[in-house]
Amino acid sequence: MLRILLPLLMTPWAGWGGGPLYELAGQFTPGGVASVSLYGVSGPFTTSTLSDSAGRFTFKRLEAGAYTIAVFLPADGEARQTIEIGPATAGGASGSRRRVWLSLEFKEDDFVRGPALARHTVSTRQLAVPDKAHRLYEEAQRLLARRDAEAATRRLEEAVALAPGFATAWNNLGTIAYQTQKYTRAEECFRAALEADPTSYEPLVNLGGVLINLHRLDEARDYNIHAVLVRPTDALANAQLGMTYFEMGNPERAEKYFVQAVAMDPAHFSHPQLFLAEIHLRRGDRQAAAGDLESFLAHHPDWPEAARLRETIAGLRQ
């Protein structure tokens, strides 16, 4: 039964275009002045701000939907977490604006440091990128903050034309292509990013993801294994390796990586609980499957198919 529902339930939640806009305010501990970035999950969007010395930050005029928040503290590294913004997470309304409060408590193990933190390190080849290409990249980020993906893509294309070794720009192009379901182009861009900088983590894990969508599972397995070895605490890498084994017909091995993904980021946009529910249901463990779905709903209260999931849970609990 759940296998039939899974493709529908795995459809990314894009939010409600044209609906109310939200303000996200929050604080992370341990505090400090940090770069705080917000990335759209189901569509091209990025914005960033600096926190104050207590770790407080604010983002305004956000559409409802799922986002990845990344906190980078120079002395500690980067920590990421999936968040959702919508009616159920808002603490009150005022006209067309709603305010969501986010409290992030990071442990030492949540931060990625050293060579694994490729996004915040610069290789020798990246130092050779001309200033004009960097300016085009920064302009693209401002356009993405306004959700103008087409214009951002043009700026990024100009940047890599000027600097074919600009790995970060290639990865950004690949991410936009992936989020707009242009998977072949996404693969090309991620491969170009890795060719420009073989040590870069972001295009590595992103290539592992797009190869799943292209149903090239043997290649996807190799890249996702590499990603997990490079960054074993990354929820995305673990979830993608779980998806790869799941699609290859190895649910026992897949389960290990989905469990790890849930432990690292229970609201992760890959929705590992849905895969775990199916694995448990195939084994005939209806109660475990119901628990997986309840965990999913606890972290995704605004999910469009929530009513159907509750019916499924009720049936499994009988």
N, C-alpha and C positions, 0 to 999 in steps of 0.2 A: 504493500500500500504506500509506504513512505517513498519508495523508489519512484513512484509515479509523481508524487508531490515535489520531490527534490528539485527538478529543474525549474519549476515555478518559484519555489521558495528561495533558490539561489540567485534569482534575478536581482541585480543591485538596486538598492533603494536610492533613487535620484532625488528624493524630496518632492516638494510641490512647487514647481516653477510658478512664479507670479503670486505666491502666497505671502504670508507675513514674514518679515525679516527679523532676525534674532541678534541679540548681543551676547557674546560669550565672554564671561569674566571668570577668572580663576586664580589659583595660587598653587605653586608646587613647593614641596619640601623634600630635601633640604633646599632652602631658598638661596637666592643670589641673582646677580644680573646675568641674564641668559638671552640668547636668541631663541625666540619661540615662533615656530612655523606651523602653518595649518595647510593641509593638502586635501583637496577633494578626492573622495574615493571613487565615485561613479562618473565624474566628469572633470575636465581640465579646470583646475582652480588652485591657486596658491597665494598665500599672503603671509607676512611675518611682522613681528614686532619685538621690542626689547622689554623684558620684565624689569621691575624695580628691584632694589636690593633684597626685598622680602620675598621675591618670587611671584609678585602679582602681575597680571597681564590682562589685556582686554582686546577683543576683536569685535567690530561692529558690522552691521548690515550683512549678516550671513543668512543664506537660504537654509531651510530645513534639509537635513540629510546627514550622511556619515562622513567623517573627516578623520585623518590621521594628524595628531598633534605631536610635534617633535620639539624637545627642549634640549638645547645645546649649551652646556656650561664648559667653558674652556678648560677648567681644572679637572672636570669629571668625565666629560664626554657627552654623548647624546643618548637620550631615552625617548622612546616613542610609545604611543598608546592610541587605540581607536576610540573615538567619541561619537556620540550621535546627538544631534540638535533637532528638537521637535517639540510638539505640545506636551508630551509626557515628561520631558526633561526640563521644561521651562518652569520657573518658579513665579509665575504671575505675568499678566499681560498689561500693556499700556498702549492703546491704539493699535497700530500695525506692528509695534515692536514688542518683543518678548526677551526676557533675560534668562540666560542659563548660567548657573554657577558650577564651576568645575574645581574640585580639589584633587590634586595629584600627589600621592605619597610614593616617592621613588626610593627603592633600596639600592645599595651599592651595586648589586649584580644587574640592575636594570640598565646601567650605563654602558654604552659601547665605547671602548677606548682604543688607542694605538692604531696599528695597521688596519684593523677591521673597520675603522671609521673613515672610509674612503671619501665620503661626501665632504668632510671637513679637512682633508689633507690635499696637498697640491704636488703632483708629480713634476719632474723636470720638463716633460713635454707640455704640461698645462701652463707652465711659466712662460712658454714661448708663444702663447696665444696673444695676438695683438689687442691693444686697448679697444679698438673699434669693435671687435668681436665680443669683448666683454660688455661693452655698452649696449650692443644689440641684445645680448642675453638678459641684461638687467631690464631693458625695455620690455622684453618678452614677459618677464616676471610681473611687471606692472600691468601688462595687458591681461595676464592670467588672473590677477586680482580683480579685474573688471569682467572676468569670464569671457573675454574676447579671444577664444582659442585660435580662430583663423588668423587674426593679425599676429598673435604670438608665434604661430607656426611660421609665418613669413619671416619674422625677425630671426627666429632660430635657424631657418634655412639659410638666411644671409650670413649668419654667424659661422655656420659650419662650412659655407662656401669660402669664406675668408680664412678660416682656420679648420681644416679637415681633422686636425688632431684634438679638437675641443670636445673632450669626452662628456663633460657635464651637459653641454648643449645637445649632443647626440642623444644622451639619455633622456633629456627633457622632451625632445622630439618623439622619441619612442614611447614615452609615457602618454603624451597627448594622442598619438596614433592608437595605442592600446585602449585608452578610455573611449575612443570614438570607433572602436571595433575594426580598425584597419590593422589587422594582426600581421599581415605580411610586411607592411611598412614598419611596424613596430619592431619586428625581428631584425630587419635591415639596420634600423637605428641603434638597437641595443648591441648588435654585432660590431657596428662602426665604433661605438663607445668603448667596447672592450678592446678592439684593435688599437684605438688611440691610447688607452690606459688599461692594460691587462690586470692591474691590481685593483681596479675600481669595483666596489661591491654592488652598488646600485644596479648597473646594467647586468651584472651577473645574475642577481636574483630575479630581475625583471625578465631577462631572457628565459630563465627557467619557467616563469609563469606563462609567457606568451607561447612557448612550445607546447604547453598543455592545451591551450586553446586551439593550436594548430594540429593537435592529436599526434604529435611526434614524441611519443612517450619515452622511448629509449633515450633520446637526446635530453628530454626534460628531466628524466631521472638523473642523468650525469650532472647536469648543471645544478639541479636542486640539491643533490648530495654535496657538491662542492660548496654551495651557499651555506648549507648547514654546518659543514666543517669549518668554514671561514668565520661564521657568526652563529654559533649554536644556540644563542638566546634570542634569535630573531623569530618572532611568531610567524611572519610571512614565509620565511624559508622553510620552517617546519610544516606549516599548513600546506605549502605547495608540494613538498615531498610526500606528505600524506595523500594529497590529491593524486599525485602521480601513481603511487602504489595502489590506491583505490581503483583508478581507471585501468591499471594493469591486472586487476583481479587478485590483488594480494591485500585483503582487508586487515589481516592480522598485523602485517608490518605497517600499514597505513595508520592503524589505531594508535600506535606509539607516538607518531608525530602529531596527530590531531590532539592527543591528550596534552602534549607539551605545548602546543599552540594555545590551547585554552588556558593552561596554567600561566603562560606569559602575558596573554592579552585576551581575556574572556569575551570582550566585545569585538574581537578582530573581524574585519570586513570580509574575510574568507569564510566566515561562519562554520568553523570546525565542528560545532555541536551538531549541526545537521548531518554531517557525514558520520559522526559517532552514533547518532540515533539510528541511522540506517544500518551501520555495522552491527549494533546491538539487536536491532529488529531481525536481521537475517539470522542471528544466532538464537532467536526466540526469546530474548530477554526484553520483554515488553516494559518492565518497570525501569530498567536502565535507559531504554529509549525515551520513555516519558520524562525521566530526569534530565536527559540531554536537551529535550525540547523546552522544558521549563527553564533550564539555564539560559537557553537562547533567548526566550522571551523576556527574561529578567534583564538582559543586557540590550535588548532591542524592543523596547515597549511600544514604539510607534510603527512597528513592522506592518506593512499593508495587509499581509495575510495572517495577522495575529488571531483573528477569529477562527479561521480554519485550523490553525495549529492547536488552539485550545480544544476544539472538537476532537482532533486527533489524540491529544493528550488524554482527554476524558475516556476515549475508547480504549486506549492502552492501559489505563488504570483500572478498568473494569475487570 
